[in-house]
């Protein structure tokens, strides 16, 4: 059993900062790619950022220069530092992790954490 738990969501004013964390636990042999996605009401879930086990990153154009993804492999945790936040960043943020167990490789998803940016 593998679980992902997000934390750090909340209410922030435009221009402010927020740091999200997501910790994976359970029967984990190795974690490959990890990432953050978000979904606003009435919209499709979209990629925010991904990071490989080697540290290679990828960002959506809308967050480049404002957000930064990082990870702590020893703690099976991925972070998303969000700066200069805008109202359009309001969404439920989900973390993902490609987890290798002794039997299978599978992409797991967290339950999501609400981020609200007020103007």
LUMDOSE-78726 format. One record per atom (N, C-alpha, C): residue in three letters; x, y, z; atom name. Coordinates in steps of 0.05 Angstrom, whole numbers, plus 5000, padded with zeros to 4 digits. Layout:
BEGIN
+------+------+------+------+------+
| resn |    u |    v |    w | name |
+------+------+------+------+------+
|  ALA |    X |    Y |    Z |   CA |
...
+------+------+------+------+------+
This chain:
BEGIN
+------+------+------+------+------+
| resn |    u |    v |    w | name |
+------+------+------+------+------+
|  UNK | 5017 | 4976 | 5000 |    N |
|  UNK | 5000 | 5000 | 5000 |   CA |
|  UNK | 5018 | 5025 | 5000 |    C |
|  UNK | 5012 | 5043 | 4982 |    N |
|  UNK | 5026 | 5069 | 4979 |   CA |
|  UNK | 5006 | 5091 | 4983 |    C |
|  UNK | 5014 | 5111 | 4998 |    N |
|  UNK | 4998 | 5135 | 5002 |   CA |
|  UNK | 5013 | 5160 | 4997 |    C |
|  UNK | 5000 | 5180 | 4986 |    N |
|  UNK | 5011 | 5207 | 4982 |   CA |
|  UNK | 4994 | 5227 | 4998 |    C |
|  UNK | 5006 | 5244 | 5013 |    N |
|  UNK | 4991 | 5263 | 5029 |   CA |
|  UNK | 5002 | 5291 | 5024 |    C |
|  UNK | 4985 | 5309 | 5013 |    N |
|  UNK | 4993 | 5336 | 5008 |   CA |
|  UNK | 4988 | 5353 | 5033 |    C |
|  UNK | 5003 | 5374 | 5036 |    N |
|  UNK | 4999 | 5394 | 5057 |   CA |
|  UNK | 5009 | 5421 | 5049 |    C |
|  UNK | 5000 | 5441 | 5062 |    N |
|  UNK | 5010 | 5468 | 5057 |   CA |
|  UNK | 4991 | 5487 | 5043 |    C |
|  UNK | 4969 | 5476 | 5034 |    N |
|  UNK | 4949 | 5493 | 5021 |   CA |
|  UNK | 4936 | 5513 | 5040 |    C |
|  UNK | 4924 | 5533 | 5029 |    N |
|  UNK | 4910 | 5553 | 5045 |   CA |
|  UNK | 4903 | 5577 | 5029 |    C |
|  UNK | 4898 | 5599 | 5044 |    N |
|  UNK | 4890 | 5624 | 5032 |   CA |
|  UNK | 4914 | 5643 | 5033 |    C |
|  UNK | 4919 | 5656 | 5010 |    N |
|  UNK | 4941 | 5675 | 5009 |   CA |
|  UNK | 4932 | 5698 | 4991 |    C |
|  UNK | 4942 | 5722 | 4996 |    N |
|  UNK | 4936 | 5745 | 4979 |   CA |
|  UNK | 4953 | 5745 | 4954 |    C |
|  UNK | 4943 | 5758 | 4933 |    N |
|  UNK | 4959 | 5760 | 4909 |   CA |
|  UNK | 4986 | 5773 | 4915 |    C |
|  UNK | 5007 | 5761 | 4903 |    N |
|  UNK | 5034 | 5770 | 4908 |   CA |
|  UNK | 5048 | 5755 | 4930 |    C |
|  UNK | 5033 | 5740 | 4946 |    N |
|  UNK | 5044 | 5725 | 4968 |   CA |
|  UNK | 5056 | 5699 | 4959 |    C |
|  UNK | 5064 | 5683 | 4979 |    N |
|  UNK | 5077 | 5658 | 4975 |   CA |
|  UNK | 5065 | 5635 | 4991 |    C |
|  UNK | 5068 | 5611 | 4981 |    N |
|  UNK | 5058 | 5587 | 4994 |   CA |
|  UNK | 5076 | 5564 | 4986 |    C |
|  UNK | 5081 | 5546 | 5005 |    N |
|  UNK | 5098 | 5523 | 5000 |   CA |
|  UNK | 5082 | 5497 | 5005 |    C |
|  UNK | 5079 | 5481 | 4985 |    N |
|  UNK | 5065 | 5456 | 4987 |   CA |
|  UNK | 5085 | 5433 | 4991 |    C |
|  UNK | 5076 | 5413 | 5006 |    N |
|  UNK | 5092 | 5389 | 5010 |   CA |
|  UNK | 5075 | 5364 | 5004 |    C |
|  UNK | 5088 | 5343 | 4996 |    N |
|  UNK | 5075 | 5318 | 4991 |   CA |
|  UNK | 5093 | 5295 | 4998 |    C |
|  UNK | 5085 | 5279 | 5017 |    N |
|  UNK | 5102 | 5257 | 5027 |   CA |
|  UNK | 5089 | 5230 | 5019 |    C |
|  UNK | 5106 | 5213 | 5008 |    N |
|  UNK | 5097 | 5186 | 5000 |   CA |
|  UNK | 5106 | 5167 | 5022 |    C |
|  UNK | 5088 | 5147 | 5027 |    N |
|  UNK | 5095 | 5127 | 5047 |   CA |
|  UNK | 5083 | 5100 | 5038 |    C |
|  UNK | 5093 | 5079 | 5050 |    N |
|  UNK | 5083 | 5052 | 5044 |   CA |
|  UNK | 5105 | 5034 | 5033 |    C |
|  UNK | 5097 | 5015 | 5017 |    N |
|  UNK | 5116 | 4995 | 5006 |   CA |
|  UNK | 5130 | 5007 | 4982 |    C |
|  UNK | 5151 | 5022 | 4986 |    N |
|  UNK | 5165 | 5036 | 4965 |   CA |
|  UNK | 5193 | 5025 | 4962 |    C |
|  UNK | 5199 | 5017 | 4938 |    N |
|  UNK | 5227 | 5009 | 4931 |   CA |
|  UNK | 5242 | 5033 | 4920 |    C |
|  UNK | 5228 | 5049 | 4903 |    N |
|  UNK | 5241 | 5072 | 4890 |   CA |
|  UNK | 5219 | 5090 | 4879 |    C |
|  UNK | 5223 | 5116 | 4878 |    N |
|  UNK | 5205 | 5135 | 4865 |   CA |
|  UNK | 5220 | 5148 | 4842 |    C |
|  UNK | 5207 | 5146 | 4819 |    N |
|  UNK | 5219 | 5158 | 4795 |   CA |
|  UNK | 5209 | 5187 | 4794 |    C |
|  UNK | 5193 | 5194 | 4773 |    N |
|  UNK | 5183 | 5221 | 4771 |   CA |
|  UNK | 5163 | 5228 | 4793 |    C |
|  UNK | 5164 | 5253 | 4801 |    N |
|  UNK | 5143 | 5264 | 4819 |   CA |
|  UNK | 5134 | 5290 | 4807 |    C |
|  UNK | 5109 | 5298 | 4814 |    N |
|  UNK | 5099 | 5322 | 4801 |   CA |
|  UNK | 5076 | 5335 | 4816 |    C |
|  UNK | 5069 | 5359 | 4807 |    N |
|  UNK | 5046 | 5374 | 4817 |   CA |
|  UNK | 5028 | 5381 | 4794 |    C |
|  UNK | 5002 | 5377 | 4799 |    N |
|  UNK | 4981 | 5384 | 4780 |   CA |
|  UNK | 4960 | 5400 | 4795 |    C |
|  UNK | 4944 | 5415 | 4780 |    N |
|  UNK | 4923 | 5430 | 4793 |   CA |
|  UNK | 4898 | 5430 | 4776 |    C |
|  UNK | 4875 | 5433 | 4790 |    N |
|  UNK | 4849 | 5434 | 4776 |   CA |
|  UNK | 4832 | 5455 | 4789 |    C |
|  UNK | 4824 | 5474 | 4773 |    N |
|  UNK | 4806 | 5495 | 4781 |   CA |
|  UNK | 4777 | 5487 | 4774 |    C |
|  UNK | 4757 | 5498 | 4788 |    N |
|  UNK | 4729 | 5491 | 4783 |   CA |
|  UNK | 4722 | 5495 | 4753 |    C |
|  UNK | 4710 | 5475 | 4741 |    N |
|  UNK | 4702 | 5476 | 4714 |   CA |
|  UNK | 4724 | 5474 | 4693 |    C |
|  UNK | 4748 | 5468 | 4702 |    N |
|  UNK | 4771 | 5466 | 4684 |   CA |
|  UNK | 4784 | 5438 | 4686 |    C |
|  UNK | 4798 | 5431 | 4666 |    N |
|  UNK | 4813 | 5406 | 4665 |   CA |
|  UNK | 4837 | 5407 | 4682 |    C |
|  UNK | 4845 | 5384 | 4693 |    N |
|  UNK | 4869 | 5383 | 4709 |   CA |
|  UNK | 4893 | 5389 | 4691 |    C |
|  UNK | 4912 | 5405 | 4701 |    N |
|  UNK | 4934 | 5413 | 4685 |   CA |
|  UNK | 4961 | 5409 | 4699 |    C |
|  UNK | 4981 | 5404 | 4684 |    N |
|  UNK | 5008 | 5401 | 4695 |   CA |
|  UNK | 5018 | 5428 | 4706 |    C |
|  UNK | 5030 | 5427 | 4729 |    N |
|  UNK | 5043 | 5450 | 4741 |   CA |
|  UNK | 5074 | 5447 | 4738 |    C |
|  UNK | 5084 | 5425 | 4749 |    N |
|  UNK | 5113 | 5420 | 4748 |   CA |
|  UNK | 5118 | 5390 | 4753 |    C |
|  UNK | 5140 | 5380 | 4742 |    N |
|  UNK | 5149 | 5353 | 4748 |   CA |
|  UNK | 5179 | 5354 | 4753 |    C |
|  UNK | 5188 | 5333 | 4767 |    N |
|  UNK | 5217 | 5331 | 4773 |   CA |
|  UNK | 5224 | 5301 | 4773 |    C |
|  UNK | 5246 | 5295 | 4759 |    N |
|  UNK | 5255 | 5267 | 4758 |   CA |
|  UNK | 5271 | 5260 | 4782 |    C |
|  UNK | 5277 | 5234 | 4784 |    N |
|  UNK | 5294 | 5225 | 4807 |   CA |
|  UNK | 5322 | 5238 | 4806 |    C |
|  UNK | 5331 | 5245 | 4782 |    N |
|  UNK | 5356 | 5258 | 4779 |   CA |
|  UNK | 5356 | 5288 | 4782 |    C |
|  UNK | 5332 | 5300 | 4785 |    N |
|  UNK | 5330 | 5328 | 4790 |   CA |
|  UNK | 5323 | 5345 | 4766 |    C |
|  UNK | 5318 | 5332 | 4743 |    N |
|  UNK | 5309 | 5347 | 4719 |   CA |
|  UNK | 5280 | 5357 | 4723 |    C |
|  UNK | 5275 | 5383 | 4717 |    N |
|  UNK | 5249 | 5395 | 4722 |   CA |
|  UNK | 5236 | 5404 | 4696 |    C |
|  UNK | 5209 | 5406 | 4698 |    N |
|  UNK | 5193 | 5415 | 4676 |   CA |
|  UNK | 5170 | 5431 | 4688 |    C |
|  UNK | 5165 | 5455 | 4676 |    N |
|  UNK | 5144 | 5473 | 4686 |   CA |
|  UNK | 5125 | 5481 | 4665 |    C |
|  UNK | 5100 | 5485 | 4673 |    N |
|  UNK | 5081 | 5498 | 4656 |   CA |
|  UNK | 5089 | 5527 | 4651 |    C |
|  UNK | 5084 | 5537 | 4627 |    N |
|  UNK | 5092 | 5564 | 4620 |   CA |
|  UNK | 5080 | 5585 | 4639 |    C |
|  UNK | 5056 | 5579 | 4649 |    N |
|  UNK | 5042 | 5598 | 4666 |   CA |
|  UNK | 5055 | 5602 | 4694 |    C |
|  UNK | 5073 | 5584 | 4702 |    N |
|  UNK | 5085 | 5586 | 4728 |   CA |
|  UNK | 5115 | 5589 | 4727 |    C |
|  UNK | 5127 | 5589 | 4704 |    N |
|  UNK | 5156 | 5592 | 4701 |   CA |
|  UNK | 5165 | 5618 | 4713 |    C |
|  UNK | 5186 | 5617 | 4729 |    N |
|  UNK | 5196 | 5640 | 4742 |   CA |
|  UNK | 5183 | 5647 | 4768 |    C |
|  UNK | 5161 | 5634 | 4774 |    N |
|  UNK | 5146 | 5640 | 4799 |   CA |
|  UNK | 5146 | 5616 | 4817 |    C |
|  UNK | 5144 | 5592 | 4806 |    N |
|  UNK | 5143 | 5567 | 4822 |   CA |
|  UNK | 5169 | 5552 | 4819 |    C |
|  UNK | 5175 | 5536 | 4840 |    N |
|  UNK | 5198 | 5519 | 4839 |   CA |
|  UNK | 5192 | 5492 | 4852 |    C |
|  UNK | 5198 | 5471 | 4838 |    N |
|  UNK | 5193 | 5444 | 4848 |   CA |
|  UNK | 5220 | 5432 | 4858 |    C |
|  UNK | 5219 | 5417 | 4879 |    N |
|  UNK | 5243 | 5404 | 4890 |   CA |
|  UNK | 5234 | 5378 | 4904 |    C |
|  UNK | 5254 | 5362 | 4911 |    N |
|  UNK | 5247 | 5337 | 4925 |   CA |
|  UNK | 5269 | 5329 | 4944 |    C |
|  UNK | 5261 | 5313 | 4964 |    N |
|  UNK | 5279 | 5302 | 4983 |   CA |
|  UNK | 5276 | 5272 | 4981 |    C |
|  UNK | 5294 | 5259 | 4967 |    N |
|  UNK | 5291 | 5230 | 4961 |   CA |
|  UNK | 5293 | 5213 | 4987 |    C |
|  UNK | 5309 | 5222 | 5006 |    N |
|  UNK | 5311 | 5207 | 5031 |   CA |
|  UNK | 5285 | 5206 | 5046 |    C |
|  UNK | 5268 | 5227 | 5043 |    N |
|  UNK | 5243 | 5229 | 5057 |   CA |
|  UNK | 5219 | 5223 | 5038 |    C |
|  UNK | 5224 | 5216 | 5013 |    N |
|  UNK | 5203 | 5210 | 4994 |   CA |
|  UNK | 5183 | 5233 | 4992 |    C |
|  UNK | 5193 | 5257 | 4991 |    N |
|  UNK | 5177 | 5281 | 4992 |   CA |
|  UNK | 5183 | 5300 | 4969 |    C |
|  UNK | 5162 | 5312 | 4958 |    N |
|  UNK | 5165 | 5332 | 4937 |   CA |
|  UNK | 5152 | 5358 | 4947 |    C |
|  UNK | 5164 | 5380 | 4939 |    N |
|  UNK | 5156 | 5406 | 4947 |   CA |
|  UNK | 5149 | 5424 | 4923 |    C |
|  UNK | 5132 | 5443 | 4928 |    N |
|  UNK | 5126 | 5464 | 4908 |   CA |
|  UNK | 5126 | 5491 | 4922 |    C |
|  UNK | 5146 | 5507 | 4916 |    N |
|  UNK | 5148 | 5534 | 4926 |   CA |
|  UNK | 5134 | 5552 | 4906 |    C |
|  UNK | 5114 | 5566 | 4915 |    N |
|  UNK | 5098 | 5584 | 4898 |   CA |
|  UNK | 5101 | 5612 | 4907 |    C |
|  UNK | 5112 | 5629 | 4890 |    N |
|  UNK | 5117 | 5657 | 4896 |   CA |
|  UNK | 5101 | 5674 | 4876 |    C |
|  UNK | 5098 | 5700 | 4883 |    N |
|  UNK | 5084 | 5719 | 4866 |   CA |
|  UNK | 5058 | 5708 | 4857 |    C |
|  UNK | 5042 | 5697 | 4875 |    N |
|  UNK | 5018 | 5683 | 4868 |   CA |
|  UNK | 4997 | 5702 | 4857 |    C |
|  UNK | 4981 | 5691 | 4838 |    N |
|  UNK | 4960 | 5705 | 4825 |   CA |
|  UNK | 4933 | 5692 | 4830 |    C |
|  UNK | 4911 | 5706 | 4828 |    N |
|  UNK | 4885 | 5694 | 4831 |   CA |
|  UNK | 4880 | 5670 | 4813 |    C |
|  UNK | 4891 | 5670 | 4790 |    N |
|  UNK | 4888 | 5647 | 4771 |   CA |
|  UNK | 4903 | 5622 | 4781 |    C |
|  UNK | 4919 | 5624 | 4802 |    N |
|  UNK | 4932 | 5601 | 4813 |   CA |
|  UNK | 4913 | 5586 | 4832 |    C |
|  UNK | 4890 | 5597 | 4837 |    N |
|  UNK | 4870 | 5584 | 4855 |   CA |
|  UNK | 4861 | 5557 | 4842 |    C |
|  UNK | 4864 | 5536 | 4858 |    N |
|  UNK | 4858 | 5509 | 4848 |   CA |
|  UNK | 4863 | 5489 | 4870 |    C |
|  UNK | 4854 | 5464 | 4865 |    N |
|  UNK | 4863 | 5442 | 4882 |   CA |
|  UNK | 4888 | 5431 | 4870 |    C |
|  UNK | 4909 | 5429 | 4886 |    N |
|  UNK | 4935 | 5420 | 4877 |   CA |
|  UNK | 4939 | 5391 | 4885 |    C |
|  UNK | 4946 | 5375 | 4866 |    N |
|  UNK | 4951 | 5346 | 4870 |   CA |
|  UNK | 4980 | 5339 | 4865 |    C |
|  UNK | 4991 | 5322 | 4882 |    N |
|  UNK | 5017 | 5312 | 4876 |   CA |
|  UNK | 5015 | 5284 | 4865 |    C |
|  UNK | 5036 | 5276 | 4850 |    N |
|  UNK | 5037 | 5250 | 4838 |   CA |
|  UNK | 5065 | 5238 | 4841 |    C |
|  UNK | 5066 | 5212 | 4841 |    N |
|  UNK | 5092 | 5199 | 4844 |   CA |
|  UNK | 5091 | 5172 | 4830 |    C |
|  UNK | 5112 | 5167 | 4813 |    N |
|  UNK | 5115 | 5141 | 4800 |   CA |
|  UNK | 5130 | 5124 | 4819 |    C |
|  UNK | 5116 | 5105 | 4831 |    N |
|  UNK | 5127 | 5089 | 4853 |   CA |
|  UNK | 5132 | 5060 | 4844 |    C |
|  UNK | 5157 | 5051 | 4849 |    N |
|  UNK | 5164 | 5024 | 4844 |   CA |
|  UNK | 5163 | 5008 | 4870 |    C |
|  UNK | 5145 | 4989 | 4871 |    N |
|  UNK | 5143 | 4970 | 4893 |   CA |
|  UNK | 5159 | 4945 | 4886 |    C |
|  UNK | 5161 | 4926 | 4904 |    N |
|  UNK | 5175 | 4901 | 4896 |   CA |
|  UNK | 5161 | 4886 | 4873 |    C |
|  UNK | 5136 | 4893 | 4867 |    N |
|  UNK | 5121 | 4879 | 4846 |   CA |
|  UNK | 5115 | 4895 | 4821 |    C |
|  UNK | 5110 | 4921 | 4825 |    N |
|  UNK | 5099 | 4936 | 4802 |   CA |
|  UNK | 5106 | 4966 | 4804 |    C |
|  UNK | 5107 | 4979 | 4781 |    N |
|  UNK | 5110 | 5008 | 4779 |   CA |
|  UNK | 5083 | 5020 | 4773 |    C |
|  UNK | 5075 | 5040 | 4789 |    N |
|  UNK | 5049 | 5052 | 4786 |   CA |
|  UNK | 5049 | 5081 | 4795 |    C |
|  UNK | 5034 | 5097 | 4780 |    N |
|  UNK | 5031 | 5125 | 4787 |   CA |
|  UNK | 5010 | 5129 | 4808 |    C |
|  UNK | 5018 | 5141 | 4831 |    N |
|  UNK | 4999 | 5146 | 4852 |   CA |
|  UNK | 4993 | 5176 | 4854 |    C |
|  UNK | 4969 | 5181 | 4864 |    N |
|  UNK | 4960 | 5209 | 4867 |   CA |
|  UNK | 4951 | 5215 | 4895 |    C |
|  UNK | 4957 | 5239 | 4904 |    N |
|  UNK | 4947 | 5248 | 4930 |   CA |
|  UNK | 4918 | 5257 | 4928 |    C |
|  UNK | 4906 | 5264 | 4950 |    N |
|  UNK | 4878 | 5273 | 4951 |   CA |
|  UNK | 4875 | 5302 | 4943 |    C |
|  UNK | 4896 | 5317 | 4943 |    N |
|  UNK | 4895 | 5345 | 4935 |   CA |
|  UNK | 4894 | 5364 | 4959 |    C |
|  UNK | 4904 | 5388 | 4955 |    N |
|  UNK | 4903 | 5408 | 4976 |   CA |
|  UNK | 4894 | 5434 | 4963 |    C |
|  UNK | 4874 | 5447 | 4975 |    N |
|  UNK | 4862 | 5471 | 4964 |   CA |
|  UNK | 4881 | 5496 | 4967 |    C |
|  UNK | 4885 | 5510 | 4945 |    N |
|  UNK | 4900 | 5535 | 4946 |   CA |
|  UNK | 4881 | 5556 | 4935 |    C |
|  UNK | 4878 | 5578 | 4950 |    N |
|  UNK | 4861 | 5600 | 4943 |   CA |
|  UNK | 4877 | 5626 | 4944 |    C |
|  UNK | 4876 | 5641 | 4922 |    N |
|  UNK | 4891 | 5666 | 4921 |   CA |
|  UNK | 4870 | 5688 | 4918 |    C |
|  UNK | 4870 | 5706 | 4937 |    N |
|  UNK | 4852 | 5729 | 4936 |   CA |
|  UNK | 4865 | 5753 | 4925 |    C |
|  UNK | 4850 | 5771 | 4913 |    N |
|  UNK | 4860 | 5795 | 4902 |   CA |
|  UNK | 4858 | 5818 | 4921 |    C |
+------+------+------+------+------+
